[in-house]
């Protein structure tokens, strides 16, 4: 059975240590970061945990870094069959359409945004233009939720989903990092979104705060057909996060959905 980690970050070797430290500082977990952030380190989890595929990405905190990051992720995905590469975009990047076309030509299968670290509202008009470009073409992973900021509020995601019904979205971290139940409530207040089959959530960066029991409850609340396994490497160990997911007492059918079938639908890639 395939096992897909849909939320993993990798960086070039020369900046990996600095990038991992910056992520740890941003979330206040610098002393407990589990990974090195490199391609080689992430690939060890195929042997350690039997994870067969990783959706890999990185975040552009400046417009000028977008092409470099996209080229790096595309190269890593081309060289490692375990990787499904997702590109990045920045709201100040001038020719979004040309870069999206280039990224797709390089073999990238979607895009990842992090409104909080990019310091931009998720539904900023510049990003709405980006969603228009990728809607119906490739999926989007977007960091959603943070009690400290409004940039990635699930309320903003509602606006995006209503405007672009063809956009396939993973609202990362169960639709609301650090505000997991609030994220669920906000997105489910909109009755039409309950029928939005293109809306997924991943379970990354949640176990440390909510534990197995509440994770199981949230998976059942969202519906197992929407939830995907993710680790948020290098913040957490994919092996540990998978162990936590396997300990949630899901049925075999539910586990198949969470561990790979939903990821297959989300990415549009046949994994078996």
C-alpha positions, 0 to 999 in steps of 0.5 A: 500500500502506498503511504503519502506524506503530503506536507514536507519541506526541503531546502538546498543543502547549503541553506537547510540548517538556516531554513530549519532554524528559521522555521523553528523560531517562527513556531517557537519549537527550534529546540525540537525540530526533528529533521535536517531539511535536506533531500537525503534526510527526508528520504531516510523515512522511506526505510524508517517508516515505509512512506512511499511518496512525499509532496515536497515544497518550500516557501518563497519569502521574496518574489525574487526567490520564486524561480530558484525555489521552483527550479530546485524542487523540480530538480529534486522531484525529477531525481527522486521518484518518491517526490511529488514536487509543488512549486511556490509563488509570491504575491509581488512576483510580476509575471505569475502566469509565465512562472506558473507555465514554466513550473508546470513544464518543469514537472511541478504538480501544484503549488504551496503558499504560506500567507503568514510567513509571506505576510500577505492575506490569503485572499489578497487581490494579487493572490486571487489573480494567482488562483485564477491562473492555476484553477482547474490546472493544478492543486494548491496547498495553503497554510491555514490558521494561526492564532497570532495572525489573520493572514491565513484565517479560514474565513479568507479561505471561504472567499477563495473557495466561493470565487474559484470553484474549480480550484483544488485546495488542501487547507493545511493543518486541518483547516486551522493550525493552532485553531483546529476546531475553529477552522472546522467551524468556520469552513462548515458554517458555509453549507455549500462548502460541505459539497465542495469535493475539491476541498481537502485538509491535511493532518500535519502539525496537529498531533503535538497539540491535539493528540490521537483522540481528538485527531480521530474526532476531527477526521470523522468530523471532516469526513475521512474522504477529505483528510490526508496524512502529512508530517510538516517535516522537518518540524516533525518526524514523518515516522513519528507522525505516521505512528500517531496516525496509525494509533488513531484507531481508524478503520482499514478503509479510513486509513487507506483514504487518509494515507494515500487514496485522498492524496491520489485524488488531490494530486491527480497522480495514480500511485498504484 
